[in-house]
Amino acid sequence: MNEQLDDMYREIILDHYRSPRGRKPLEKADIKSDGSNPACGDEIEMQVEMDNDTIKDIHVNCKGCAISVASGSMLAEITKGKPIDEVRRIAELVRRMLKGEQVEIPDDLGDIDSLRGVQQFPVRIKCALLAWATLVEGLKSYEDGHKQASASTENDDDEHAE
């Protein structure tokens, strides 16, 4: 990655860290999902309001490192208004990108591509994946008829490998 692009990505991540999106708590939450990254102490609380199989609104409250907070902020921007199947597809793209696979990130996914540099720091990958794993677990729980879910990136190495 060239230095100018690296600097731009760093600024995008810092912007999301300093001004995280999706911080407003929801009055009505169909899904509540909590996540943690035991390796570095990141914690996330997520609320999702659904409209049939579409994310109507989302609240993400992440306490942790800049990468974790920024990833949660990007998730809040990107997933609002999207159907569950598309959100799962996006989460899988993000996971594959962070694991170092060559994936094309569509332009309509906002700032997500700025997380690509995280793959150079393996210990930080779980930080970037926390919000996505928490949302995916919440959606799975919702589809199974439950309102509450929890996720952890502790064993994420093969968590989504299929």
Helices and strands as residue ranges (DSSP letters): H 3-18, E 31-37, E 42-51, E 54-63, H 66-79, H 84-98, G 107-109, G 112-120, H 122-143, E 148-152
